Amino acid sequence: MGLIKTLDALHPKARTVMEALIEGFKQRGIRFAIVETLRTAAVQAAYYAQGRQSLDQVNTLRKQAGLYLFTKSGENYKITNVTHSSHEDGFAADIVPVLPSGSIPWNVVEYPGMWRAMGDVGLSLGLDWGGTWAPLNRAGIGWDAPHYQLMR
């Protein structure tokens, strides 16, 4: 199945707030991309295996989940600390800023203002923003800056 990127896949309560989040980005002229919304258990299992299992084991799980395969071990690093995510229940979305070039500034430390501007919109709507989660990087942004979730 791979990545699900539509807000329609979210729980109705979360979808309403995420739609307001998107509207807030648009009102502020923030270019963005939705990376993932609802997540299957298979995708979560593949993500959790990253950095914990061998490249072959991770790729087996990624293939089962419909994700692209890694080609080198340097891609196999931890990206989640949980075996069950709010994404699986439809209460979270990963949304990233987009540069004028169309690329995504994954290195948060190089573009902290963009990430903070987005995070501030989410926080103003009462969302839990992964950019506040410890540990914080040297720019003061947490380890999961793309992540927004509606607390239940």
N, C-alpha and C positions, 0 to 999 in steps of 0.2 A: 504494500500500500504506500509506503514512503511517508513523506511529510504532508501534513494537512495544514493549509494556510488560510482557510476561509473562516471569517468570524461566524458564519452561519452554523459551523460545527460546534460552537461553544454552547455551554449551558445558557439558557435565556437570560438569567440575571447577569452573568458575566458578559454576554454579548452586548447587552445594553450599555454597560460601563465601558467596554472596549470600543464601542462605536463612538461614545463621547470622547474617549482618549484620541481616537483617530481624528475626530472633528477638532479637538484642541490642537493637534499637530498642524492640521490644515490652516486653522485660524492664525497660527503663529508662523506660517510659512516654512514649517519643518518638513523636509523631504524624508520619507520613511519607506521601509519595506516590511511586510509581515513575513517572518521567517517560518513560524510554526504556531498553530493554535492547539487543536485537539491532538493528543498523542496516543498511539496504541501502546498496549503493554509490551509488544514485541520491540517497538522503537525504544521504549524506556529501558528494556533489558539490554539492548545493544548499547545505548548510551552509558548505562551503568557499568557495563563490562569494560569500556574504554579505560585504558590505563591500569586495569586490574587483571586483565587476561592477555594472553598472547595475541599477536596480530591475526593469526589464523582463526583463533576462537572468536575474536571480535568481528572479523569479516564474515564468519559463518552466521553470527547473529544479525549483522547488518544486512546480509543477503536475504535472510528470512523476513526481515522487517521491510524490505523493499528500499533500502538505502544504498547509496553508492559505496563501493568498496575502497578501503584504504590501500595505497600502493607502497607506503613505507612506514616503518615503525614510528617515525617522528610524528605522524598524524594520530597515533594511538596514545592519547593523554586523557586524564579525567576531565569530564565536562559536567558531571552531576555528582551530588553527594547522597542522593536518595534513590531507593529502589521503586518508590511510587511517587509520581509527580502530580501536582494540581492540573497539569496539562491532561492527564488521563481522565480526569473528571470533568473536563471542559471549563475549568475556572482560571486558565492561564494562557497567555500569549507571549511569544517572543517577537519583539518588534525592534528594528534597528534603524539608525539614521542612514541616509544616503547622501554621499558627496555630490557636488555638481557634475563630476565626471561620471556619475552613475555607480561608482564602486561603494562598497560598505567599509567604513573605517573600523575594522575589527580590533585594531590596537587602540583600546579605550584611552590609554595614557596620552596618545598623540592628539586626540580630539575630545578632551574632557568636556568642553563647553557644549558640544552637540549632544553628548550623552546626558549631561546634567539637565539641559533644557528639556529633553524628552522626559527624563525622570521626574522633573518638577511638575510636568503636566499630569503624569500618573499619580503622583503623591497628592496633588490638589483634588483629585477625584476619589481619594481614599483607597487607591490601589497600593498593594505591597510591591515595591520596586526592588528587583534584585541588585540594583546599583547601590543599595544601602546595606547589603549583607556583607558581614565580615568574612574573610579579611578584605580590607580596603587596599587598593593599589596606591602608588605614590601620588596619584592625582585625587585621592580621596573617594574613589568610586569602587563599589563592591564587585565581587567576582562574577556576578551574573547580570550585567547591565541590560541585556536585551529583555529580561524577564519581568512581566507584569502579571500580578494575580489578584483576583478578588478573594478576600479573606471570608471564610464561611463561619 
